[in-house]
Amino acid sequence: MVILSGARLDPSLARRFMDTFGDILYNAYGSSEVGICAFATPADLRAAPETVGRPIVGTPVGILDATGSPSGRR
């Protein structure tokens, strides 16, 4: 198991890593202020290597428009 965090994971690097070492790569996304808020599994990264993953259970998420207001989209 290899867990990455701290900077954007380049999609081509994710693919090359998993093609070489197998599906052992995980991407943890977050910030200093909140810690990890999303997590991408190897299956997530195979399907969409640019993903930051799915929200951690209990993490509220929303989509905002350009003005910072809720977009109403899901």
C-alpha positions as CSV (number, residue, x, y, z in Angstrom):
1,M,0.0,0.0,0.0
2,V,1.3,3.4,-1.0
3,I,-0.6,6.5,0.1
4,L,0.2,9.9,-1.5
5,S,-0.8,13.3,-0.1
6,G,0.4,16.9,-0.2
7,A,0.2,17.8,-3.9
8,R,-1.7,17.1,-7.0
9,L,-1.2,13.5,-8.3
10,D,-0.3,13.6,-12.0
11,P,-2.7,11.3,-13.8
12,S,0.0,9.8,-16.0
13,L,2.2,9.1,-13.0
14,A,-0.7,7.3,-11.3
15,R,-1.2,5.1,-14.3
16,R,2.5,4.4,-14.8
17,F,2.9,3.6,-11.1
18,M,0.0,1.1,-11.0
19,D,1.0,-0.5,-14.3
20,T,4.5,-1.1,-12.8
21,F,3.7,-2.0,-9.2
22,G,0.0,-3.0,-9.2
23,D,-3.1,-1.5,-7.8
24,I,-1.6,-0.5,-4.4
25,L,-1.8,3.3,-4.9
26,Y,-4.1,5.5,-2.8
27,N,-4.5,9.3,-3.0
28,A,-5.4,11.2,0.2
29,Y,-6.7,14.8,-0.5
30,G,-7.1,17.5,2.1
31,S,-5.5,20.6,3.5
32,S,-3.5,21.6,6.6
33,E,-6.7,23.2,8.1
34,V,-9.0,20.2,7.8
35,G,-6.8,17.1,7.2
36,I,-7.9,14.5,4.8
37,C,-11.4,15.1,3.4
38,A,-11.3,12.8,0.3
39,F,-9.7,9.5,-0.5
40,A,-9.1,7.8,-3.8
41,T,-8.7,4.0,-3.9
42,P,-6.8,2.1,-6.7
43,A,-10.2,1.4,-8.4
44,D,-11.0,5.1,-8.3
45,L,-7.6,6.0,-9.8
46,R,-7.9,3.4,-12.5
47,A,-11.4,4.7,-13.5
48,A,-10.3,8.4,-13.4
49,P,-6.6,9.0,-12.6
50,E,-7.2,12.7,-12.1
51,T,-9.7,12.2,-9.3
52,V,-9.1,13.3,-5.7
53,G,-11.5,10.5,-4.6
54,R,-14.6,10.4,-2.6
55,P,-15.5,12.4,0.5
56,I,-14.5,10.7,3.8
57,V,-17.7,9.6,5.6
58,G,-19.1,12.5,7.6
59,T,-17.4,15.1,5.4
60,P,-20.0,17.6,4.1
61,V,-19.5,18.6,0.5
62,G,-21.2,21.0,-1.9
63,I,-20.9,22.5,-5.4
64,L,-20.6,26.3,-5.5
65,D,-21.0,28.6,-8.5
66,A,-18.6,31.4,-9.5
67,T,-20.1,33.6,-6.8
68,G,-19.6,31.1,-4.0
69,S,-23.3,30.3,-3.8
70,P,-24.7,26.7,-3.8
71,S,-25.2,25.7,-7.4
72,G,-28.1,23.4,-6.8
73,R,-26.3,20.7,-8.8
74,R,-25.6,17.2,-7.4
